[in-house]
Amino acid sequence: MEDGEQIVKKDPYAALRFQEFRYYMAMRFFLTLGYTMQAVIIGYYIYQQTNDPLALAMIGLVEAIPSIGIALYGGYVADKSEKKGLLLKIFSVMWACSIVMLVVTLPGIHHYINYHLSLIIIYVMIFCIGLARGFYGPTAFSVMTHIIPRELYPNSSTWNSSAYQTAAVIGPMIGGLLYAYAGITPTFIVVVVFISIALLAITFLNRHAAEYIPKESIKDSLKEGISFVWNSRMMLGALSLDLFSVLFGGVVAVLPIFAKDILDVGASGFGLMRSIDSIGAVLTMLLMTRYSPMGKPWRNLLIAVTGFGASIICFGLSKNFYWSLFFLFTLGAFDSISVLIRSTIMQVLTPDRMRGRVSAVNSMFIGSSNELGAAESGAMAKLLGAVPSVLVGGTITLGVVFTTWLKTKKLVPMTLNEIHQPEPVEAAASDEILVAAPKNVE
């Protein structure tokens, strides 16, 4: 890793020198742009129609259940499949679901489809998107091994996350403003256009034969992926920490309540609130292209999640729109550090032949924790009120960090290079898992 770190210091744009990586970033950028816009307008539309926090909770739950339920199988399929063709199928499903939601939210559509049926159709489409996401995460993660040399994984993770966060900034902002001034139909048309561009970007990726040809049963193959994560203490700890902090500390699902009922800033203000955390994330990511947090990753991860929890509590206590924006900004900044550290650890530790299945386990921990967190936040807001639910979530997040620190003190001083060294575990097989690393890509 020392050679890789020297390359990044000399050239912080090293990963961007690879044309296929740029197409990959374009794919992810435009999908995220459309997806986050869609999440904003659907969330605000449903709350505007129902005024029910539980309706917001259902959005997260309906997407998380299929995503988690199919994730392990999605990882198995990703490992044994050609990635480009699989991505085309996944994005086609997402594109079709967006088209359907565009149609059922057209002005005057309730003359042909009653109000309750249109909501049911929207939830069904969200369910189908959740299924597609169960395959997307493992497949997209597996693609990286073919397009970026291993020594550039930290640099590529930073740029990859930056592309995602930049889209997550622009998407909600555009979605909120378009919804406020143009209505839901023009906004959905823009969503479809962005997802179409993402679909087009996939066509420029190269086809790569699958490196994994299963010789064992699906059950044993999935068990291998789970065992890999379970026996890697740093990977398991990072996934667990992110899972519980996002599950209990997420505030995105209740932002429509804060925008409409507490801060009284409407759809345009909601769009800004929905994107300001990603602005903090993007600026932090750009800073990390030169100042990596991977010197002592576990220590920095604990600090980042602590800052994340503190920002949530401060946001819940704020009654001023601009202070609320500031705390959402710091929330995004701390979260981006956590994302970069976790994704780099995964890239470094995971062997090529298991990337789909390991990413599937990650999706079960992290990929759907946002949706489960949204369901939890909506339910807590219904039970306790929006502000108390946020304060409780932030407090639980800090408790999770403290508990994790108590149980993982030995990992705190570890450097990125030491991640490769086997940790003391009981089974010899586990040592092999801990030192496994992907091969160089020419």
Backbone hydrogen bonds, N-H to C=O, Kabsch-Sander energy under -0.5 kcal/mol:
donor,donor_aa,acceptor,acceptor_aa,energy
5,E,1,M,-2.6
6,Q,2,E,-2.2
7,I,3,D,-2.2
8,V,4,G,-2.1
9,K,5,E,-2.2
10,K,6,Q,-2.0
11,D,7,I,-2.5
14,A,11,D,-1.7
16,L,13,Y,-0.6
17,R,13,Y,-0.5
17,R,14,A,-1.5
18,F,15,A,-1.5
19,Q,17,R,-0.6
22,R,18,F,-1.6
23,Y,19,Q,-1.9
24,Y,20,E,-2.2
25,M,21,F,-2.6
26,A,22,R,-2.2
27,M,23,Y,-2.5
28,R,24,Y,-2.4
29,F,25,M,-3.1
30,F,26,A,-2.5
31,L,27,M,-1.9
32,T,28,R,-2.5
33,L,29,F,-2.4
34,G,30,F,-2.3
35,Y,31,L,-3.1
36,T,32,T,-2.9
37,M,33,L,-1.7
38,Q,34,G,-2.4
39,A,35,Y,-2.3
40,V,36,T,-2.1
41,I,37,M,-2.4
42,I,38,Q,-2.4
43,G,39,A,-2.2
44,Y,40,V,-2.5
45,Y,41,I,-2.3
46,I,42,I,-2.6
47,Y,43,G,-2.1
48,Q,44,Y,-2.5
49,Q,45,Y,-1.8
50,T,46,I,-2.2
51,N,47,Y,-3.0
55,A,52,D,-1.2
56,L,52,D,-0.9
57,A,53,P,-2.0
58,M,54,L,-2.1
59,I,55,A,-1.0
60,G,56,L,-1.3
61,L,57,A,-2.2
62,V,58,M,-3.0
63,E,59,I,-1.4
64,A,60,G,-2.4
65,I,61,L,-2.3
67,S,63,E,-1.4
68,I,64,A,-2.9
69,G,65,I,-2.5
70,I,66,P,-2.1
71,A,67,S,-0.7
71,A,68,I,-0.5
72,L,68,I,-0.5
74,G,70,I,-2.8
75,G,71,A,-2.3
76,Y,72,L,-2.0
77,V,73,Y,-2.6
78,A,74,G,-2.4
79,D,75,G,-2.1
80,K,76,Y,-1.5
81,S,77,V,-0.7
81,S,78,A,-0.6
83,K,208,H,-0.7
86,L,82,E,-1.4
87,L,83,K,-2.6
88,L,84,K,-2.1
89,K,85,G,-1.7
90,I,86,L,-2.3
91,F,87,L,-2.7
92,S,88,L,-1.7
93,V,89,K,-1.6
94,M,90,I,-1.8
95,W,91,F,-2.6
96,A,92,S,-2.3
97,C,93,V,-2.2
98,S,94,M,-1.9
99,I,95,W,-1.9
100,V,96,A,-2.1
101,M,97,C,-2.2
102,L,98,S,-2.2
103,V,99,I,-2.0
104,V,100,V,-2.3
105,T,101,M,-0.8
105,T,102,L,-0.5
106,L,103,V,-1.4
109,I,106,L,-2.0
111,H,108,G,-1.7
112,Y,109,I,-2.0
113,I,109,I,-2.7
118,S,114,N,-2.1
119,L,115,Y,-1.7
120,I,116,H,-2.0
121,I,117,L,-2.4
122,I,118,S,-2.1
123,Y,119,L,-2.4
124,V,120,I,-2.3
125,M,121,I,-2.4
126,I,122,I,-2.2
127,F,123,Y,-2.2
128,C,124,V,-2.2
129,I,125,M,-2.2
130,G,126,I,-2.0
131,L,127,F,-1.9
132,A,128,C,-2.2
133,R,129,I,-2.4
134,G,130,G,-1.4
135,F,131,L,-0.7
135,F,132,A,-1.0
136,Y,132,A,-2.2
137,G,133,R,-1.9
139,T,135,F,-1.7
140,A,136,Y,-3.0
141,F,137,G,-2.2
142,S,138,P,-1.8
143,V,139,T,-1.5
144,M,140,A,-0.8
144,M,141,F,-0.6
145,T,142,S,-0.8
146,H,143,V,-1.8
147,I,143,V,-0.6
147,I,144,M,-1.0
148,I,144,M,-1.5
152,L,149,P,-1.8
153,Y,150,R,-1.8
156,S,152,L,-3.1
157,S,153,Y,-2.8
158,T,154,P,-1.8
159,W,155,N,-2.2
160,N,156,S,-2.8
161,S,157,S,-2.5
162,S,158,T,-2.2
163,A,159,W,-2.4
164,Y,160,N,-2.0
165,Q,161,S,-3.0
166,T,162,S,-2.8
167,A,163,A,-2.0
168,A,164,Y,-2.2
169,V,165,Q,-1.3
170,I,166,T,-2.4
171,G,167,A,-3.1
173,M,169,V,-1.3
174,I,170,I,-3.0
175,G,171,G,-3.1
176,G,172,P,-3.0
177,L,173,M,-2.3
178,L,174,I,-3.0
179,Y,175,G,-2.3
180,A,176,G,-2.1
181,Y,177,L,-2.3
182,A,178,L,-3.0
183,G,178,L,-1.4
187,T,183,G,-1.2
188,F,184,I,-2.4
189,I,185,T,-2.0
190,V,186,P,-1.9
191,V,187,T,-1.9
192,V,188,F,-2.4
193,V,189,I,-2.0
194,F,190,V,-2.3
195,I,191,V,-2.3
196,S,192,V,-2.0
197,I,193,V,-1.9
198,A,194,F,-2.0
199,L,195,I,-2.1
200,L,196,S,-2.1
201,A,197,I,-2.2
202,I,198,A,-1.3
203,T,199,L,-0.7
203,T,200,L,-0.9
204,F,201,A,-1.4
205,L,202,I,-1.9
212,Y,79,D,-1.0
213,I,211,E,-0.5
221,S,217,S,-2.4
222,L,218,I,-2.7
223,K,219,K,-2.2
224,E,220,D,-1.7
225,G,221,S,-1.3
226,I,222,L,-2.1
227,S,223,K,-2.7
228,F,224,E,-2.0
229,V,225,G,-1.7
230,W,226,I,-2.6
231,N,227,S,-2.0
232,S,229,V,-1.2
233,R,231,N,-0.8
236,L,232,S,-3.0
237,G,233,R,-2.6
238,A,234,M,-2.4
239,L,235,M,-2.4
240,S,236,L,-2.5
241,L,237,G,-2.5
242,D,238,A,-2.2
243,L,239,L,-2.5
244,F,240,S,-2.3
245,S,241,L,-1.9
246,V,242,D,-2.5
247,L,243,L,-2.6
248,F,244,F,-2.1
249,G,245,S,-1.9
250,G,246,V,-1.3
254,V,251,V,-0.8
255,L,251,V,-0.5
255,L,252,V,-1.3
257,I,254,V,-0.7
258,F,254,V,-1.8
259,A,255,L,-3.1
260,K,256,P,-2.3
261,D,257,I,-2.7
262,I,257,I,-1.1
262,I,258,F,-0.6
263,L,258,F,-3.8
264,D,258,F,-0.6
265,V,259,A,-2.8
266,G,259,A,-1.2
269,G,265,V,-1.5
270,F,266,G,-2.1
271,G,267,A,-2.4
272,L,268,S,-1.7
273,M,269,G,-2.5
274,R,270,F,-2.7
275,S,271,G,-0.9
276,I,272,L,-1.9
277,D,273,M,-0.6
278,S,275,S,-0.5
279,I,275,S,-1.5
280,G,276,I,-1.9
281,A,277,D,-1.7
282,V,278,S,-2.9
283,L,279,I,-2.4
284,T,280,G,-1.8
285,M,281,A,-2.7
286,L,282,V,-2.6
287,L,283,L,-1.8
288,M,284,T,-2.0
289,T,285,M,-0.7
289,T,286,L,-0.8
290,R,287,L,-1.3
291,Y,287,L,-1.9
292,S,290,R,-0.6
295,G,292,S,-0.5
296,K,293,P,-0.5
299,R,412,V,-0.8
300,N,296,K,-2.3
301,L,297,P,-2.3
302,L,298,W,-2.1
303,I,299,R,-2.0
304,A,300,N,-2.4
305,V,301,L,-2.3
306,T,302,L,-1.8
307,G,303,I,-2.3
308,F,304,A,-2.0
309,G,305,V,-2.3
310,A,306,T,-2.3
311,S,307,G,-2.2
312,I,308,F,-1.7
313,I,309,G,-1.8
314,C,310,A,-2.3
315,F,311,S,-2.3
316,G,312,I,-2.3
317,L,313,I,-1.6
318,S,314,C,-1.2
324,S,320,N,-2.5
325,L,321,F,-2.1
326,F,322,Y,-2.0
327,F,323,W,-2.3
328,L,324,S,-1.9
329,F,325,L,-2.2
330,T,326,F,-2.3
331,L,327,F,-2.0
332,G,328,L,-2.1
333,A,329,F,-2.0
334,F,330,T,-2.5
335,D,331,L,-2.2
336,S,332,G,-2.1
337,I,333,A,-1.2
338,S,334,F,-1.7
339,V,335,D,-2.5
340,L,336,S,-2.4
341,I,337,I,-2.3
342,R,338,S,-2.4
343,S,339,V,-2.6
344,T,340,L,-2.2
345,I,341,I,-2.3
346,M,342,R,-2.1
347,Q,343,S,-2.3
348,V,344,T,-2.6
349,L,345,I,-2.2
350,T,346,M,-1.9
354,M,351,P,-1.6
355,R,352,D,-1.5
358,V,354,M,-2.8
359,S,355,R,-2.5
360,A,356,G,-1.8
361,V,357,R,-1.9
362,N,358,V,-2.2
363,S,359,S,-2.5
364,M,360,A,-2.0
365,F,361,V,-1.9
366,I,362,N,-4.1
367,G,362,N,-1.0
368,S,363,S,-1.6
369,S,366,I,-1.2
370,N,366,I,-0.8
372,L,368,S,-2.7
373,G,369,S,-2.9
374,A,370,N,-2.1
375,A,371,E,-2.3
376,E,372,L,-2.7
377,S,373,G,-3.0
378,G,374,A,-2.6
379,A,375,A,-2.3
380,M,376,E,-2.7
381,A,377,S,-2.6
382,K,378,G,-1.9
383,L,379,A,-2.0
384,L,380,M,-3.7
385,G,380,M,-0.8
385,G,381,A,-0.9
389,S,385,G,-1.8
390,V,386,A,-1.7
391,L,387,V,-2.2
392,V,388,P,-2.5
393,G,389,S,-2.0
394,G,390,V,-2.4
395,T,391,L,-2.0
396,I,392,V,-2.4
397,T,393,G,-2.0
398,L,394,G,-1.9
399,G,395,T,-2.0
400,V,396,I,-2.4
401,V,397,T,-2.2
402,F,398,L,-2.2
403,T,399,G,-2.3
404,T,400,V,-2.6
405,W,401,V,-2.6
406,L,402,F,-2.0
407,K,403,T,-1.5
408,T,404,T,-1.2
411,L,408,T,-1.5
412,V,408,T,-0.7
412,V,409,K,-0.8
414,M,411,L,-1.4
416,L,294,M,-0.7
419,I,415,T,-0.6
419,I,416,L,-1.1
420,H,417,N,-1.3
421,Q,418,E,-1.1
425,V,423,E,-0.8
430,S,427,A,-0.5
431,D,427,A,-1.0
432,E,428,A,-1.5
433,I,429,A,-1.7
434,L,430,S,-2.3
435,V,431,D,-1.5
436,A,432,E,-0.7
436,A,433,I,-0.7
442,E,440,N,-0.5
